[in-house]
């Protein structure tokens, strides 16, 4: 939900939940299960017209995909989304996004000061990043949900054969040390986020 906080003026009422180790549509450990149950409880209580799920997904759903009926993670996503559909008119879910290195901002600052000629090596190899996201994206394509809209921000960062991790003109990082998108990245995504916000409001 955080990318949309700057655009809360476009919504009549807004509630958001921030969970450490929470993915909204599945759980793969004790902490994420606690957060998933709390998310389900609050969705049931508040019955939002629009539910927006923004998460940095774990390696679990990036693992090789089994047959549709046998894939534990796809089945769990379908089960939780079916629950949300009971209480929400629309569900917007962030698609899989490239995974950045932990403490990225520190690395970026070190390269800026000491290895400026090599700083472009901090951008992500597009082919490798796409390979890493492949199974997560495939699972999302197979989700059964009549109210769901998956939205993608990763394409905004594509530059040829790489995903940009910083603004090469202004030399500002798009990633913080906890591998979340920085304010600069959110500003970079502003047109797309505003488009989605207006799309949501115009469809209700």
Secondary structure, 3 states (H helix, E strand, C coil): CHHHHHHHHHCCCCCCCCCCCCCCCCCCCHHHHHHHHHHHHHHHHHCCCEEEECCCCCHHHHCCCCCHHHCHHHHHHHHHHHHHHCCCCEEEEECCCCCCCCCHHHHHHHHHHHCHHHHHHHCEEHHHHHHHHHHHHHHHHHCCCCCEEEECCHHHHEECCEECCEECCCCEECECCCCCECHHHHHHCHHHHHHHHHHHHHHC
